[in-house]
Amino acid sequence: MKMADTTSQNLSLSTKTVNSNRYRIFKKLALDHAVALIKLALKHRVIGSEMA
């Protein structure tokens, strides 16, 4: 199962909504892929290294 499918089920949202919001976040943060988002979250201590 894809991450967007799992997230949409957990939040009771459509997969399209999750993907749209994901795209907007990437655009606002000037990121082009998920690895860059994870690195940014680690840098700003939004997540710990045990979660990555």
C-alpha positions in Angstrom: 0.0 0.0 0.0 1.3 3.5 -0.9 2.0 6.0 1.8 -0.7 8.4 0.5 -3.3 5.5 0.8 -2.3 4.8 4.4 -2.3 8.4 5.3 -5.6 9.1 3.7 -7.2 6.1 5.6 -5.7 7.2 8.9 -7.0 10.8 8.5 -10.3 9.9 6.8 -9.4 11.9 3.7 -9.3 11.0 0.1 -6.0 10.0 -1.5 -6.3 12.9 -3.9 -6.6 15.3 -1.0 -3.4 13.9 0.6 -1.5 14.0 -2.6 -2.6 17.6 -3.3 -1.5 18.8 0.1 1.8 16.9 -0.3 2.4 18.6 -3.6 1.7 22.0 -2.1 4.0 21.4 0.8 6.8 20.4 -1.5 6.2 23.5 -3.7 6.2 25.9 -0.7 9.4 24.4 0.7 11.0 24.3 -2.8 11.6 20.5 -2.5 11.6 18.0 -5.3 11.4 14.7 -3.6 10.6 12.9 -0.2 14.3 12.5 0.7 14.8 16.2 0.7 11.7 16.6 3.0 13.1 14.0 5.4 16.5 15.8 5.5 14.8 19.1 6.1 12.8 17.6 9.0 15.9 16.1 10.5 17.8 19.4 10.2 15.0 21.3 12.0 14.5 18.4 14.5 10.9 17.9 13.5 11.6 14.2 13.5 14.4 12.2 15.2 16.9 10.1 13.4 15.2 6.9 14.8 12.1 7.8 12.8 13.9 8.4 9.4 
